[in-house]
């Protein structure tokens, strides 16, 4: 048997073989990391919609009033959106893997406690803690995608999976929520998070490498900034939610808007004065990055509003069961997943700008198309608009995410990810509150123009008109659908504004030279993401 010489230079063939073996070995941990990150994102996004289906059952079990019931949703959305920036920053400062696990564990614990709730305050408090966990886990998960996967095809593919999970979570929540409520209990829409989170936590140490140590002196959290931005956004959303029932001129509504303006102004002053701000204001002066956040904010408003109003239309007007209404949304996650997979390949050649321009057009066009529905519509009238919106979101999401995280240095990826998530969540909260007001006003206006008087079982729910009962007075039915149509048309304006924003501000997008990685797909002059020898997690 021949003995190899330790000083012998390996042949090209043996070097290639070793490189393939190394690549194959590193591919498996990467795949596992992607599974873990995608599962966590699916869980967080699932919770944005799954609870909506269970609200009537929760109301009956815990004796919520129609007004108090809205806080089951608002407690989660407001805390989630308000603390996203702080949550993303914790990953940058204290380690992404550690904070990812903390966020997932907090989310799971709150889900378990919420499912065991025996009174209203208990459930609402648990939902708020869920929002805290989601605010840490979600932006950290996106930052982990950017820091774990190399820039280029590898990261683009991971972003496509992340985008598909984000879209699938919202639509799947409607389907799974209906199944759980009908087959088990409303409590299982919260319990279902526990096994998912347990699996994610068990795999995290194996799948995700430890984060690099943060820069010296960079361990200070800007708590005053976090509190003022969260409080200001909460007051703004509260004012929008309160306005339809209390009136725009009521002292409470005006007070909420004035308070929001004061607190948000204080936030800007704090950020200018502090040495380590939550959001460095110069970070938002980057034209392309700021444009991407604006587009995501508008698309988030359009998407959440579509799910909210169309769910009511399917169940209250077309009399779909909760399960069937969830199945009706399947064109969205399927379209997003297929489109994202294609875009992740094409974006290397064409850059982000063409996709971010076309995507909002399809979203706005789908909403405008959907505004033509009436009380005699069939599912075929809904299917086409859902495909249009799904393809539009699939075109936009991956490029927007790449635009956000590829234009910053490694230690700011959590902040960039958090701002992108915040744009989506705050856009959804503000857009939904505004469009609920628009829909309610259009419905009331239609009723006032109708002949005679109408005594219909209409109750204000989250500022919107929800219809109690399965058989509606024809005028009330017409007025309700008119409100939905007006909301869809207004939501389509959000898509048009996102299109204009992308056209005017996302300029300077250069295609990469053949064989080069797409670091130049991001803004000119932006520094590429730094990947030290051991990838940061």
Backbone torsions as a table, in degrees:
resi	resn	phi	psi	omega
1	UNK	NA	128.2	-177.8
2	UNK	-77.0	144.6	-179.4
3	UNK	-105.4	134.6	-178.0
4	UNK	-79.6	145.1	178.8
5	UNK	-83.9	120.8	-178.2
6	UNK	-63.7	-20.5	179.7
7	UNK	-92.4	-4.0	-176.7
8	UNK	-70.0	135.0	178.5
9	UNK	-75.5	127.4	-178.0
10	UNK	-64.2	149.9	177.0
11	UNK	-75.2	165.0	178.7
12	UNK	-60.6	-36.4	-179.5
13	UNK	-64.4	-42.6	180.0
14	UNK	-68.3	-35.5	176.5
15	UNK	-63.2	-44.2	179.3
16	UNK	-62.2	-39.6	179.6
17	UNK	-64.3	-42.3	178.6
18	UNK	-63.7	-39.6	-179.3
19	UNK	-64.8	-39.9	179.3
20	UNK	-64.9	-40.4	179.6
21	UNK	-63.7	-43.5	178.5
22	UNK	-62.6	-43.3	180.0
23	UNK	-63.0	-41.4	179.6
24	UNK	-65.5	-37.2	179.5
25	UNK	-68.2	-36.5	-179.5
26	UNK	-78.7	-21.1	-178.7
27	UNK	-68.2	-36.7	-177.4
28	UNK	-65.2	-48.4	175.3
29	UNK	-59.4	-36.1	178.7
30	UNK	-64.0	-41.8	178.7
31	UNK	-63.5	-41.8	179.0
32	UNK	-64.6	-40.2	177.3
33	UNK	-60.8	-41.6	-180.0
34	UNK	-65.7	-38.9	177.3
35	UNK	-61.6	-44.6	-178.2
36	UNK	-64.9	-47.7	-179.1
37	UNK	-63.8	-43.8	-179.3
38	UNK	-65.0	-38.8	179.5
39	UNK	-64.1	-41.0	178.7
40	UNK	-65.0	-43.2	179.6
41	UNK	-65.9	-39.3	177.1
42	UNK	-60.2	-42.3	-179.4
43	UNK	-63.3	-44.7	-178.7
44	UNK	-65.5	-46.0	-178.4
45	UNK	-70.3	-31.1	177.1
46	UNK	-57.7	-39.8	-174.0
47	UNK	-71.7	-16.9	178.9
48	UNK	-68.5	-25.9	-176.0
49	UNK	-120.9	-26.1	-172.3
50	UNK	-62.7	-32.6	-177.9
51	UNK	-72.5	-27.5	-179.5
52	UNK	-56.6	-40.8	-177.6
53	UNK	-67.4	-29.1	-175.8
54	UNK	-89.7	-2.1	-175.4
55	UNK	-57.3	-44.8	178.7
56	UNK	-59.7	-40.7	179.3
57	UNK	-66.8	-39.3	176.7
58	UNK	-62.9	-40.1	-179.1
59	UNK	-62.0	-43.7	-180.0
60	UNK	-68.5	-39.9	-174.4
61	UNK	-73.0	-39.4	-174.4
62	UNK	-109.5	6.6	173.2
63	UNK	60.0	46.3	174.8
64	UNK	-73.0	145.1	165.5
65	UNK	-79.8	165.0	-179.1
66	UNK	-60.4	-36.3	-179.7
67	UNK	-71.6	-46.4	-177.6
68	UNK	-67.8	-28.1	-177.8
69	UNK	-61.2	-31.7	-178.2
70	UNK	-61.7	-23.8	-177.4
71	UNK	-74.4	-13.7	172.3
72	UNK	-63.5	-36.0	176.5
73	UNK	-85.3	-48.8	-173.7
74	UNK	-63.8	-35.5	-179.6
75	UNK	-60.2	-38.5	179.9
76	UNK	-74.3	-50.1	-173.8
77	UNK	-65.0	-42.8	-177.5
78	UNK	-66.7	-44.4	179.6
79	UNK	-68.5	-42.5	179.1
80	UNK	-58.3	-55.1	-178.7
81	UNK	-65.7	-36.9	-176.2
82	UNK	-72.4	-30.5	-175.2
83	UNK	-104.9	4.6	-179.2
84	UNK	-58.0	-41.9	-179.2
85	UNK	-63.5	-44.4	178.6
86	UNK	-65.4	-41.4	180.0
87	UNK	-62.7	-42.9	177.8
88	UNK	-65.2	-35.3	-179.3
89	UNK	-69.5	-33.0	179.5
90	UNK	-61.9	-35.2	177.5
91	UNK	-64.8	-39.7	177.9
92	UNK	-63.4	-37.3	-171.8
93	UNK	-89.4	-38.0	-170.8
94	UNK	-114.2	5.4	178.3
95	UNK	105.4	125.5	-174.2
96	UNK	-71.7	-40.6	-179.8
97	UNK	-63.9	-43.3	-179.7
98	UNK	-61.5	-48.4	-176.6
99	UNK	-73.3	-30.1	173.5
100	UNK	-59.4	-46.1	179.1
101	UNK	-66.0	-39.7	178.3
102	UNK	-61.2	-45.1	-179.7
103	UNK	-63.5	-44.9	179.8
104	UNK	-64.2	-42.0	179.9
105	UNK	-64.3	-42.4	178.0
106	UNK	-63.4	-41.0	179.5
107	UNK	-62.7	-45.1	-178.8
108	UNK	-66.0	-42.7	179.9
109	UNK	-62.4	-44.5	178.8
110	UNK	-65.3	-36.1	177.6
111	UNK	-63.1	-43.8	178.6
112	UNK	-62.5	-46.3	179.6
113	UNK	-65.1	-38.9	178.3
114	UNK	-63.7	-38.9	177.9
115	UNK	-66.1	-23.4	179.0
116	UNK	-92.5	2.7	-173.6
117	UNK	-59.2	140.6	177.5
118	UNK	-117.9	-3.1	175.4
119	UNK	-148.3	173.0	-173.0
120	UNK	-65.9	-48.0	-177.0
121	UNK	-60.6	-39.0	179.1
122	UNK	-60.1	-49.1	-177.3
123	UNK	-65.7	-44.3	-178.5
124	UNK	-65.1	-38.9	177.6
125	UNK	-63.8	-42.2	178.7
126	UNK	-63.2	-37.8	178.3
127	UNK	-65.0	-37.3	178.0
128	UNK	-65.3	-41.3	178.0
129	UNK	-67.0	-36.0	172.4
130	UNK	-55.4	-43.0	178.8
131	UNK	-60.7	-37.5	177.4
132	UNK	-63.5	-47.8	179.6
133	UNK	-60.7	-42.8	179.6
134	UNK	-65.7	-35.9	-179.1
135	UNK	-67.1	-24.3	176.1
136	UNK	-87.8	-44.3	-172.8
137	UNK	-72.4	-41.8	-171.3
138	UNK	-67.4	-53.2	179.0
139	UNK	-67.5	-30.2	177.6
140	UNK	-67.6	-37.1	177.4
141	UNK	-61.3	-43.3	179.4
142	UNK	-67.0	-39.1	176.6
143	UNK	-64.4	-34.1	177.7
144	UNK	-65.4	-35.6	175.9
145	UNK	-60.5	-45.2	-177.4
146	UNK	-67.5	-35.5	-174.8
147	UNK	-91.2	-18.5	-178.2
148	UNK	-91.3	-31.9	-174.8
149	UNK	-109.0	133.2	-177.9
150	UNK	-63.5	147.1	178.8
151	UNK	-62.3	137.7	-177.7
152	UNK	122.6	-148.2	-175.0
153	UNK	-59.9	-39.6	-177.9
154	UNK	-60.2	-48.2	-179.4
155	UNK	-71.2	-38.4	179.8
156	UNK	-60.1	-41.7	178.3
157	UNK	-64.3	-41.6	178.6
158	UNK	-64.5	-39.3	177.8
159	UNK	-64.0	-35.6	178.3
160	UNK	-63.5	-42.2	177.4
161	UNK	-65.3	-42.3	178.6
162	UNK	-60.5	-43.1	179.3
163	UNK	-63.8	-41.9	179.9
164	UNK	-63.2	-40.3	179.2
165	UNK	-66.2	-37.6	179.3
166	UNK	-63.7	-44.2	-179.9
167	UNK	-72.7	-42.1	-177.7
168	UNK	-65.1	-35.3	-178.6
169	UNK	-59.5	-44.5	-179.7
170	UNK	-64.5	-46.2	-178.7
171	UNK	-72.6	-41.6	179.9
172	UNK	-63.6	-31.4	178.7
173	UNK	-59.5	-38.0	179.1
174	UNK	-66.1	-42.3	179.9
175	UNK	-69.8	-50.5	-177.6
176	UNK	-65.5	-37.1	178.2
177	UNK	-61.1	-43.6	178.2
178	UNK	-62.5	-42.6	179.5
179	UNK	-63.7	-45.4	-177.3
180	UNK	-66.1	-40.3	-179.8
181	UNK	-66.5	-41.5	-177.0
182	UNK	-75.7	-35.7	-174.7
183	UNK	-94.2	-26.3	-176.3
184	UNK	-127.2	-94.9	-176.6
185	UNK	-161.7	160.8	177.2
186	UNK	-60.2	-26.2	-178.0
187	UNK	-63.3	-25.7	-176.7
188	UNK	-75.9	-13.6	173.8
189	UNK	-69.9	-17.8	174.5
190	UNK	-98.9	-41.0	179.7
191	UNK	-60.6	-29.8	-174.8
192	UNK	-61.5	-23.4	179.4
193	UNK	-71.2	-25.1	-172.2
194	UNK	-66.1	-50.7	178.9
195	UNK	-64.8	-34.4	177.6
196	UNK	-63.6	-47.5	-178.8
197	UNK	-65.2	-37.9	179.0
198	UNK	-61.4	-43.6	178.4
199	UNK	-64.7	-42.0	179.1
200	UNK	-61.6	-44.8	-179.1
201	UNK	-65.9	-36.1	-179.9
202	UNK	-67.3	-34.6	-176.5
203	UNK	-89.7	-18.4	-174.6
204	UNK	-56.1	-46.8	-179.5
205	UNK	-61.0	-31.7	-179.8
206	UNK	-81.6	-34.2	-170.4
207	UNK	-89.1	-33.4	-171.1
208	UNK	-116.2	124.8	-180.0
209	UNK	-70.4	159.8	177.6
210	UNK	-63.8	149.1	176.9
211	UNK	-74.9	155.0	172.0
212	UNK	-70.4	156.6	178.1
213	UNK	-65.3	138.3	178.1
214	UNK	-68.6	162.8	179.3
215	UNK	-61.1	148.1	-179.3
216	UNK	-58.9	132.9	178.1
217	UNK	81.8	1.0	-177.1
218	UNK	-101.2	39.7	-178.2
219	UNK	-110.7	14.3	-177.8
220	UNK	-97.4	126.7	177.6
221	UNK	-93.5	138.8	179.8
222	UNK	-85.6	77.9	-177.4
223	UNK	-65.7	-42.3	176.6
224	UNK	-58.2	-41.2	177.5
225	UNK	-63.5	-42.4	-179.8
226	UNK	-63.6	-42.5	-178.7
227	UNK	-67.6	-40.5	-177.9
228	UNK	-72.0	-40.3	179.1
229	UNK	-67.3	-38.4	179.2
230	UNK	-67.7	-45.2	-179.8
231	UNK	-65.7	-40.2	179.6
232	UNK	-63.8	-44.1	179.1
233	UNK	-67.0	-38.3	178.4
234	UNK	-62.1	-43.3	179.1
235	UNK	-65.3	-38.4	179.5
236	UNK	-64.6	-47.0	179.0
237	UNK	-65.7	-40.0	179.0
238	UNK	-60.0	-43.3	178.1
239	UNK	-61.6	-41.6	179.4
240	UNK	-67.2	-38.7	179.2
241	UNK	-69.3	-35.7	-175.2
242	UNK	-78.0	-29.0	-171.3
243	UNK	-56.7	-44.4	-176.6
244	UNK	-60.9	-37.1	-177.8
245	UNK	-88.0	-40.0	-176.0
246	UNK	-90.4	-21.0	-177.6
247	UNK	100.7	144.5	-179.0
248	UNK	-68.0	-25.6	-177.9
249	UNK	-96.1	3.9	-178.9
250	UNK	-69.9	149.4	-179.1
251	UNK	-56.7	-39.5	-179.2
252	UNK	-63.9	-41.6	180.0
253	UNK	-67.7	-47.7	178.8
254	UNK	-61.3	-42.1	179.1
255	UNK	-60.5	-39.3	179.2
256	UNK	-64.0	-43.7	-179.1
257	UNK	-68.2	-41.6	178.3
258	UNK	-64.4	-44.2	178.1
259	UNK	-60.3	-40.4	178.2
260	UNK	-61.8	-43.2	-179.5
261	UNK	-63.4	-42.3	-179.1
262	UNK	-65.5	-46.7	-176.0
263	UNK	-68.7	-39.6	179.0
264	UNK	-68.4	-33.5	174.1
265	UNK	-65.0	-41.3	176.5
266	UNK	-61.0	-36.9	178.0
267	UNK	-60.3	-45.6	179.9
268	UNK	-61.5	-42.5	-180.0
269	UNK	-65.1	-39.6	178.9
270	UNK	-64.1	-42.8	-178.2
271	UNK	-65.8	-32.0	178.1
272	UNK	-72.5	-28.9	-173.5
273	UNK	-91.8	-28.0	-173.7
274	UNK	-80.6	150.4	-179.0
275	UNK	-76.3	-30.7	-179.5
276	UNK	-126.2	77.0	-175.0
277	UNK	-70.4	154.6	175.0
278	UNK	-62.5	-45.0	176.4
279	UNK	-125.1	100.5	174.3
280	UNK	-58.2	122.4	-174.6
281	UNK	-60.6	-29.1	176.8
282	UNK	-66.3	-22.5	178.9
283	UNK	-62.9	-32.4	-178.7
284	UNK	-89.5	-4.9	178.3
285	UNK	-81.3	-9.6	176.7
286	UNK	-69.7	111.7	-169.7
287	UNK	-57.4	-50.1	-175.7
288	UNK	-68.5	-38.0	179.5
289	UNK	-66.2	-45.7	179.2
290	UNK	-62.6	-38.2	177.7
291	UNK	-62.8	-40.5	178.2
292	UNK	-62.2	-40.7	177.4
293	UNK	-64.5	-39.0	178.7
294	UNK	-64.7	-42.2	178.1
295	UNK	-63.1	-43.3	179.9
296	UNK	-64.7	-38.2	177.9
297	UNK	-59.6	-46.0	-178.6
298	UNK	-68.6	-39.1	178.5
299	UNK	-68.5	-36.1	176.4
300	UNK	-62.1	-39.7	177.8
301	UNK	-63.6	-43.9	-178.3
302	UNK	-66.0	-42.3	-173.8
303	UNK	-69.0	-49.4	-178.4
304	UNK	-65.4	-36.3	179.0
305	UNK	-66.7	-38.8	178.0
306	UNK	-59.5	-48.7	-178.2
307	UNK	-62.5	-41.4	-177.2
308	UNK	-63.6	-51.6	-175.0
309	UNK	-76.4	-37.9	-178.4
310	UNK	-69.0	-33.7	176.2
311	UNK	-60.4	-43.3	177.4
312	UNK	-65.3	-39.9	179.7
313	UNK	-63.1	-45.4	-178.2
314	UNK	-63.7	-39.9	-175.7
315	UNK	-86.8	-40.7	-174.6
316	UNK	-86.1	-32.3	-176.2
317	UNK	-100.8	-47.8	179.5
318	UNK	-89.6	-4.7	175.7
319	UNK	60.7	39.1	173.4
320	UNK	-74.8	147.8	171.2
321	UNK	-73.6	163.1	177.8
322	UNK	-56.4	-38.2	-179.8
323	UNK	-66.7	-46.6	-178.4
324	UNK	-65.6	-36.0	177.2
325	UNK	-63.6	-38.5	177.2
326	UNK	-66.0	-41.4	178.0
327	UNK	-61.3	-34.6	-178.1
328	UNK	-60.6	-24.2	-177.8
329	UNK	-85.1	-3.5	-175.6
330	UNK	-55.6	-31.9	177.3
331	UNK	-56.7	-28.1	-178.7
332	UNK	-69.1	-57.8	-178.5
333	UNK	-64.1	-33.9	178.4
334	UNK	-65.1	-45.1	-179.6
335	UNK	-65.4	-41.9	179.5
336	UNK	-63.2	-44.7	-177.3
337	UNK	-63.6	-47.2	-178.1
338	UNK	-66.3	-43.6	-178.5
339	UNK	-67.2	-40.6	-179.6
340	UNK	-62.5	-38.4	179.5
341	UNK	-63.3	-39.9	179.1
342	UNK	-70.6	-44.4	-177.7
343	UNK	-63.6	-36.2	-179.0
344	UNK	-60.4	-25.0	176.4
345	UNK	-87.5	-41.5	-174.8
346	UNK	-74.1	-25.2	-174.8
347	UNK	-65.5	-24.9	177.9
348	UNK	-66.5	-32.4	-176.2
349	UNK	-90.0	-37.1	-171.3
350	UNK	-107.8	-9.8	-178.1
351	UNK	82.2	176.2	-174.0
352	UNK	-83.6	-27.7	-168.2
353	UNK	-60.8	-47.2	-177.8
354	UNK	-59.0	-37.8	-177.3
355	UNK	-73.2	-38.7	179.6
356	UNK	-70.5	-22.5	176.3
357	UNK	-79.0	-46.3	-175.8
358	UNK	-74.0	-37.0	-177.3
359	UNK	-54.0	-55.0	179.1
360	UNK	-59.8	-32.3	177.2
361	UNK	-61.4	-42.7	179.8
362	UNK	-69.9	-36.7	177.0
363	UNK	-64.2	-49.2	178.8
364	UNK	-63.0	-40.5	178.2
365	UNK	-63.8	-38.8	177.7
366	UNK	-64.0	-41.2	178.0
367	UNK	-67.0	-39.6	177.2
368	UNK	-64.2	-40.9	176.2
369	UNK	-61.3	-42.4	-178.9
370	UNK	-66.5	-25.1	-179.0
371	UNK	-70.1	-5.5	178.7
372	UNK	-87.9	-2.5	-177.0
373	UNK	-68.9	156.4	175.4
374	UNK	-142.5	-176.1	-174.0
375	UNK	-66.5	-16.1	179.9
376	UNK	-101.4	11.7	-176.8
377	UNK	-67.2	157.2	174.1
378	UNK	-115.9	176.5	-179.0
379	UNK	-64.7	-28.3	178.3
380	UNK	-61.8	-28.7	178.0
381	UNK	-73.0	-18.5	-178.8
382	UNK	-98.9	-31.3	-173.7
383	UNK	-59.1	-49.5	-178.5
384	UNK	-58.6	-49.9	177.2
385	UNK	-59.0	-37.4	179.5
386	UNK	-64.8	-39.7	177.4
387	UNK	-64.4	-42.9	179.6
388	UNK	-60.3	-45.5	179.5
389	UNK	-65.7	-41.9	-179.9
390	UNK	-62.5	-43.9	178.4
391	UNK	-65.2	-41.4	178.9
392	UNK	-61.1	-43.5	178.0
393	UNK	-66.7	-38.7	178.2
394	UNK	-63.6	-37.2	178.0
395	UNK	-66.8	-36.7	-171.3
396	UNK	-89.4	-33.8	-165.8
397	UNK	-66.6	-51.7	-178.3
398	UNK	-61.0	-49.5	177.7
399	UNK	-59.4	-39.2	178.5
400	UNK	-63.4	-39.8	179.9
401	UNK	-67.2	-43.3	176.9
402	UNK	-62.6	-40.8	179.0
403	UNK	-60.4	-35.3	-177.6
404	UNK	-77.2	-49.8	-170.0
405	UNK	-89.6	-18.1	-178.1
406	UNK	-87.3	-8.0	-176.5
407	UNK	-102.0	14.8	-178.8
408	UNK	-131.8	161.8	176.5
409	UNK	-78.3	164.6	-170.9
410	UNK	-56.5	-41.1	-174.7
411	UNK	-72.8	-6.3	178.2
412	UNK	-114.1	8.7	-178.5
413	UNK	-65.4	-34.9	177.2
414	UNK	-62.8	-41.7	177.7
415	UNK	-64.1	-45.5	179.7
416	UNK	-61.9	-42.5	178.7
417	UNK	-64.6	-43.0	-179.1
418	UNK	-63.9	-40.3	179.2
419	UNK	-64.4	-38.1	177.6
420	UNK	-65.7	-45.8	176.9
421	UNK	-63.6	-40.7	179.2
422	UNK	-62.3	-41.5	178.0
423	UNK	-57.6	-43.7	-178.9
424	UNK	-67.3	-46.5	-176.2
425	UNK	-72.0	-44.0	178.5
426	UNK	-66.4	-39.6	175.4
427	UNK	-59.2	-42.6	178.0
428	UNK	-63.5	-43.8	-179.0
429	UNK	-64.8	-50.7	-178.6
430	UNK	-67.0	-42.4	-179.5
431	UNK	-63.9	-43.0	179.8
432	UNK	-64.6	-44.2	179.4
433	UNK	-61.0	-42.2	-179.5
434	UNK	-68.3	-42.9	-176.7
435	UNK	-74.4	-27.9	172.5
436	UNK	-61.7	-41.3	177.1
437	UNK	-64.4	-43.1	178.4
438	UNK	-60.9	-45.9	-178.9
439	UNK	-64.2	-43.4	-179.9
440	UNK	-63.4	-41.6	179.3
441	UNK	-64.9	-41.5	179.5
442	UNK	-65.6	-38.8	179.1
443	UNK	-65.5	-46.3	179.4
444	UNK	-63.3	-40.9	178.9
445	UNK	-61.1	-41.6	179.1
446	UNK	-64.7	-39.1	179.2
447	UNK	-66.4	-39.5	-179.6
448	UNK	-66.2	-30.5	179.0
449	UNK	-81.3	-13.2	-176.7
450	UNK	-74.1	162.3	-179.2
451	UNK	-74.1	136.5	174.0
452	UNK	70.2	-165.1	179.1
453	UNK	-106.6	158.7	-177.9
454	UNK	-131.8	127.2	174.7
455	UNK	-112.7	92.8	-176.2
456	UNK	-119.5	152.3	-179.8
457	UNK	-78.2	74.7	-179.6
458	UNK	-107.6	130.4	-179.8
459	UNK	-123.9	144.3	176.2
460	UNK	-79.6	123.8	177.3
461	UNK	-131.9	112.8	-177.3
462	UNK	58.0	34.1	177.9
463	UNK	82.9	-6.1	-178.7
464	UNK	-105.7	170.5	175.5
465	UNK	-93.8	115.6	173.5
466	UNK	-112.2	140.5	-171.3
467	UNK	-97.4	127.1	177.6
468	UNK	-95.1	125.4	-179.3
469	UNK	110.2	154.0	-174.5
470	UNK	-93.5	-17.7	-179.8
471	UNK	-117.7	120.2	-172.9
472	UNK	-106.1	147.8	169.1
473	UNK	-59.2	136.7	-176.0
474	UNK	-53.3	-39.9	-179.7
475	UNK	-67.8	-40.5	178.3
476	UNK	-64.7	-40.6	177.9
477	UNK	-61.0	-46.2	179.6
478	UNK	-63.3	-41.8	-178.8
479	UNK	-67.0	-39.2	179.7
480	UNK	-64.2	-46.0	178.8
481	UNK	-64.8	-35.6	176.2
482	UNK	-61.3	-38.9	176.3
483	UNK	-62.9	-43.0	177.7
484	UNK	-62.1	-45.8	-178.4
485	UNK	-60.3	-41.2	179.1
486	UNK	-64.7	-39.2	177.8
487	UNK	-64.1	-40.9	178.9
488	UNK	-65.4	-40.9	178.7
489	UNK	-64.4	-40.6	178.5
490	UNK	-66.7	-38.8	176.3
491	UNK	-62.8	-33.3	177.7
492	UNK	-63.1	-30.5	176.0
493	UNK	-63.0	-33.0	176.5
494	UNK	-62.0	-41.3	176.3
495	UNK	-63.7	-39.4	179.2
496	UNK	-65.8	-40.8	178.4
497	UNK	-66.2	-38.3	177.2
498	UNK	-63.4	-38.6	176.8
499	UNK	-61.2	-47.3	-179.9
500	UNK	-63.2	-38.5	179.2
501	UNK	-63.8	-43.1	179.9
502	UNK	-66.5	-40.4	-178.6
503	UNK	-65.8	-41.7	-172.5
504	UNK	-84.6	-32.6	-171.7
505	UNK	-109.4	-23.4	-179.8
506	UNK	-88.6	57.9	178.1
507	UNK	-99.8	170.1	178.2
508	UNK	79.6	20.2	-180.0
509	UNK	-81.9	108.1	-175.6
510	UNK	-98.8	138.2	176.3
511	UNK	-75.5	145.0	179.4
512	UNK	-73.5	148.6	175.2
513	UNK	-67.7	154.3	-178.5
514	UNK	-53.7	132.0	176.7
515	UNK	84.0	-6.0	-178.9
516	UNK	-94.9	153.8	176.7
517	UNK	-76.0	154.3	-171.2
518	UNK	-81.7	40.8	176.7
519	UNK	-65.0	-24.5	-178.7
520	UNK	-83.4	0.9	178.0
521	UNK	-71.4	-17.0	-178.4
522	UNK	-93.3	-173.3	-171.8
523	UNK	-61.0	147.1	178.1
524	UNK	-63.5	136.7	177.6
525	UNK	86.1	-7.9	179.9
526	UNK	-77.6	144.9	-179.6
527	UNK	-83.0	142.5	-179.5
528	UNK	-71.1	159.1	179.3
529	UNK	-68.7	134.5	-177.1
530	UNK	-88.6	128.8	177.3
531	UNK	-118.8	97.7	178.4
532	UNK	-64.8	173.6	-176.6
533	UNK	-49.7	-49.0	172.0
534	UNK	-96.5	122.1	-175.5
535	UNK	-59.5	138.6	177.9
536	UNK	-76.9	153.4	179.1
537	UNK	-122.8	NA	NA
